[in-house]
């Protein structure tokens, strides 16, 4: 069920404190932690504490929580002293989503060209 913790979800386990992560910020509704495979000098994931499969499901099922995640991306960027940064929401395996819990990537600390690569 959307919003409920999933036993097989890596990010639900991080929220529950069952798997360690380097937490940089936490609110009542979100957790932000460093990516274990950073793609930029700053690479922080911001997730809702409630489980939604991807950004589309989060936006449809809990728009206020989606707004919390987006607000936190800005707070992370400010805390990390990023003047410029990129936000990425991968939705679906074809877009590179590998963990099926909605999450935003906050990337910065170097020039980020578009398209990436």
C-alpha positions as a Markdown table, in Angstrom:
| # | Residue | x | y | z |
|---|---|---|---|---|
| 1 | Unk | 0.0 | 0.0 | 0.0 |
| 2 | Unk | 1.3 | 3.5 | -0.9 |
| 3 | Unk | 2.9 | 5.3 | 2.0 |
| 4 | Unk | 3.4 | 2.1 | 4.1 |
| 5 | Unk | 7.0 | 0.9 | 4.8 |
| 6 | Unk | 8.0 | -2.0 | 2.5 |
| 7 | Unk | 10.1 | -4.9 | 4.0 |
| 8 | Unk | 12.2 | -5.2 | 0.9 |
| 9 | Unk | 12.9 | -1.5 | 0.4 |
| 10 | Unk | 16.5 | -0.2 | 1.1 |
| 11 | Unk | 15.3 | 3.3 | 1.7 |
| 12 | Unk | 12.5 | 2.2 | 4.1 |
| 13 | Unk | 15.2 | 0.4 | 6.1 |
| 14 | Unk | 17.3 | 3.6 | 6.2 |
| 15 | Unk | 14.2 | 5.5 | 7.4 |
| 16 | Unk | 13.7 | 2.8 | 10.1 |
| 17 | Unk | 17.4 | 3.0 | 11.2 |
| 18 | Unk | 17.9 | -0.6 | 10.2 |
| 19 | Unk | 20.6 | 0.3 | 7.6 |
| 20 | Unk | 23.2 | 3.0 | 8.3 |
| 21 | Unk | 23.4 | 6.1 | 6.1 |
| 22 | Unk | 25.2 | 9.4 | 6.4 |
| 23 | Unk | 22.3 | 11.6 | 7.3 |
| 24 | Unk | 22.7 | 15.3 | 6.4 |
| 25 | Unk | 19.2 | 16.5 | 7.3 |
| 26 | Unk | 16.0 | 15.0 | 8.7 |
| 27 | Unk | 12.5 | 16.5 | 9.1 |
| 28 | Unk | 9.3 | 15.0 | 10.3 |
| 29 | Unk | 8.5 | 13.8 | 6.7 |
| 30 | Unk | 11.9 | 13.5 | 4.9 |
| 31 | Unk | 15.4 | 12.2 | 5.3 |
| 32 | Unk | 18.4 | 13.4 | 3.3 |
| 33 | Unk | 21.6 | 11.3 | 3.1 |
| 34 | Unk | 24.8 | 11.1 | 1.1 |
| 35 | Unk | 24.7 | 8.8 | -1.9 |
| 36 | Unk | 27.0 | 5.8 | -1.5 |
| 37 | Unk | 28.1 | 6.1 | -5.2 |
| 38 | Unk | 28.4 | 9.9 | -5.7 |
| 39 | Unk | 28.2 | 11.2 | -9.2 |
| 40 | Unk | 29.4 | 14.7 | -8.2 |
| 41 | Unk | 31.4 | 16.2 | -5.2 |
| 42 | Unk | 28.0 | 16.8 | -3.5 |
| 43 | Unk | 25.5 | 14.0 | -4.1 |
| 44 | Unk | 22.7 | 13.8 | -1.5 |
| 45 | Unk | 19.4 | 11.9 | -1.8 |
| 46 | Unk | 16.2 | 13.4 | -0.3 |
| 47 | Unk | 13.5 | 10.9 | 0.3 |
| 48 | Unk | 10.0 | 11.0 | 1.8 |
| 49 | Unk | 9.8 | 8.8 | 5.0 |
| 50 | Unk | 6.6 | 7.3 | 3.6 |
| 51 | Unk | 7.1 | 4.8 | 0.8 |
| 52 | Unk | 6.0 | 5.7 | -2.7 |
| 53 | Unk | 7.4 | 3.8 | -5.7 |
| 54 | Unk | 8.6 | 6.8 | -7.6 |
| 55 | Unk | 8.2 | 10.6 | -8.1 |
| 56 | Unk | 5.0 | 10.2 | -10.2 |
| 57 | Unk | 3.4 | 8.0 | -7.5 |
| 58 | Unk | 4.4 | 10.5 | -4.8 |
| 59 | Unk | 3.1 | 13.5 | -6.7 |
| 60 | Unk | -0.2 | 11.7 | -7.4 |
| 61 | Unk | -0.7 | 10.2 | -4.0 |
| 62 | Unk | 0.8 | 12.8 | -1.6 |
| 63 | Unk | 1.4 | 16.1 | -3.3 |
| 64 | Unk | 2.0 | 17.9 | 0.0 |
| 65 | Unk | 4.8 | 15.3 | 0.7 |
| 66 | Unk | 6.2 | 15.8 | -2.7 |
| 67 | Unk | 6.4 | 19.5 | -1.9 |
| 68 | Unk | 8.2 | 18.7 | 1.4 |
| 69 | Unk | 10.8 | 16.7 | -0.6 |
| 70 | Unk | 11.3 | 19.6 | -3.0 |
| 71 | Unk | 11.7 | 22.1 | -0.2 |
| 72 | Unk | 14.3 | 19.9 | 1.5 |
| 73 | Unk | 16.3 | 19.7 | -1.7 |
| 74 | Unk | 16.7 | 23.5 | -1.4 |
| 75 | Unk | 17.6 | 23.2 | 2.3 |
| 76 | Unk | 20.3 | 20.6 | 1.5 |
| 77 | Unk | 21.7 | 22.8 | -1.3 |
| 78 | Unk | 21.9 | 25.7 | 1.2 |
| 79 | Unk | 23.5 | 23.5 | 3.9 |
| 80 | Unk | 26.0 | 22.2 | 1.4 |
| 81 | Unk | 26.8 | 25.8 | 0.2 |
| 82 | Unk | 25.8 | 25.1 | -3.4 |
| 83 | Unk | 25.1 | 28.2 | -5.5 |
| 84 | Unk | 24.2 | 25.9 | -8.4 |
| 85 | Unk | 22.9 | 22.4 | -8.3 |
| 86 | Unk | 20.9 | 19.9 | -10.2 |
| 87 | Unk | 17.8 | 18.0 | -9.0 |
| 88 | Unk | 17.1 | 14.6 | -10.6 |
| 89 | Unk | 14.1 | 12.3 | -10.1 |
| 90 | Unk | 14.6 | 9.0 | -12.0 |
| 91 | Unk | 11.2 | 7.4 | -12.6 |
| 92 | Unk | 11.3 | 3.9 | -14.0 |
| 93 | Unk | 14.1 | 1.5 | -14.9 |
| 94 | Unk | 14.5 | 3.1 | -18.3 |
| 95 | Unk | 15.4 | 6.4 | -16.7 |
| 96 | Unk | 17.9 | 4.8 | -14.3 |
| 97 | Unk | 15.7 | 4.2 | -11.2 |
| 98 | Unk | 17.3 | 1.3 | -9.2 |
| 99 | Unk | 15.6 | 1.8 | -5.8 |
| 100 | Unk | 11.8 | 1.7 | -5.9 |
| 101 | Unk | 11.2 | 4.4 | -3.3 |
| 102 | Unk | 10.8 | 8.0 | -4.5 |
| 103 | Unk | 13.9 | 10.1 | -4.1 |
| 104 | Unk | 15.5 | 13.3 | -5.4 |
| 105 | Unk | 19.2 | 13.5 | -6.2 |
| 106 | Unk | 20.8 | 16.8 | -5.2 |
| 107 | Unk | 24.0 | 17.1 | -7.3 |
| 108 | Unk | 26.6 | 19.9 | -7.2 |
| 109 | Unk | 30.1 | 21.0 | -6.5 |
| 110 | Unk | 31.3 | 20.9 | -10.1 |
| 111 | Unk | 30.1 | 22.1 | -13.5 |
| 112 | Unk | 27.1 | 20.0 | -14.6 |
| 113 | Unk | 26.7 | 20.1 | -18.4 |
| 114 | Unk | 23.4 | 19.3 | -20.1 |
| 115 | Unk | 22.8 | 16.7 | -21.5 |
| 116 | Unk | 24.7 | 14.7 | -18.8 |
| 117 | Unk | 27.5 | 12.4 | -19.7 |
